[in-house]
Amino acid sequence: MNKVIDIKKLLKNIVAHKASDLHLVSRSEPQIRIGGKLVSLDLPKLDGEAIEEMCYSIITEKQKKAFEANKELDFAIQLPNVGRFRANYYRTMGDVAAAFRVIPTKIPSIDELGAPQIYKELIKREKGLILVTGPTGSGKSTTLASMLNEINITERKHIITVEDPVEFIHENKQSLFSHRNVGSDTNSFANALKYALREDPDVILIGEMRDKETISAALTAAETGHLVFGTLHTNSAAQTVNRIIDVFSGDEQPQVRAQLSTSLVAVISQALIPKIGGGRVAVPEILITNPAIANLIREDKVHQIYSQMQLGQGVSGMQTQTQVLVKLVKDGIIEKDDALRYSTRPDELIKALQNTI
C-alpha cells in the first residue's frame, strides 16, 4: 500500500496552483487541471486503498454509508484555511476514485468576469426563465453566481438556491439567501420547487433541470412572478429550447411551447476556450426572447431561431457563438484551431474567418 497523502494538504496545493480540478484514480499519480489541460503531480502513483483512506478522512459516517450503498457520492465541502470544493466519489475497476472541483470563495462580479453588460439588464427582470447552458466545466456555476451576486449588491430580494450540492455560498448583502442542498435540505429539485412558491421567493436558482417535473415546476414559477435561473447540459441556444420541449410527451408539447414562449427571457450557452498565453476565456452565445423568437417557439419553428439571432444583434444584446469566436481570433485572444475545435458550427466559422481576413 502507498504512503497515504494528506488530502487537505493536497487540496491546498491545488488552490495554490490555481487549478480547477483534482483527480484521484488508482494506478495513476494525482492529476490536476490547469487551463483546461490535465497535469500529473510529481507524486507516487496511488492505489485504491490509499485513495479510499484519503477520501474517507473528510466525509461523515452517513456519507460513507451513502457512498457504499449507491457507489456514487456528490457533495460540497468547505475546508478551513484551504477552500471550498465540489466533490464526486465513484468507483473504477472496484477501487474508490474522486474528482474535486475548486469553488472560488470570492464570487466574481459580472465586470470581473468580463461578461457582456446585457447580463446586468437580464437580472433586473421581475419574472421569467434565464438559462445558462453548456458542457460540464464550462463555467455555468460561476456565471450564475456572478449574476446572483449582482442582484445581491443592488436589490433587496429573497433568493432561494436549490443545488446538488450547493456550490457558491453567498453572504447576505442587500438580499437574503436560502441555500438548499438536495439530499440534506430537500428530497428533490421538483419537491423544493413545489414548496419554494410558499417560501416568498423573488428569485429561484435551480442547479440542474434534470427531469420533466423540475422543468414543469420551473416554468410555472417563472410564469407566476418569479425570476428563475437554471442550467442544462446543452451546447447552443436553439438546442436548449428543443431539449426542454422534448422532455414532454407529444400531447403536452403545445402547452409547453406556449409556456416557454411567454416565460423564457434568455438562454446563455457558453464554452470555456484556452487563451493564447494561458488561462481560458468564456464564449457565450446569447439568445434574448423577443416577439419574433417567442412566435417561433409557439409555432414549433425552433430551427429558425438561429437565423433570428443573426438578425437580432446590436440593440438586443444577442450574439451567436460564431460572432464571438471571430472577434476573439481577430483580437489575438484565442488560436484559430481552438476556435474551430470548440465551435458548434465550424463550417460557418471558417467562412466568417475568411471574410474578415
Beta strands, then each sheet from edge to edge (+ up, - down):
strand 1: 21-24
strand 2: 31-34
strand 3: 37-40
strand 4: 72-79
strand 5: 83-92
strand 6: 95-103
strand 7: 128-133
strand 8: 158-163
strand 9: 176-181
strand 10: 203-206
strand 11: 227-232
strand 12: 264-274
strand 13: 280-288
sheet 1: 3+ 2- 1+ 6- 5+ 4-
sheet 2: 9+ 8+ 10+ 11+ 7+ 12+ 13-
end
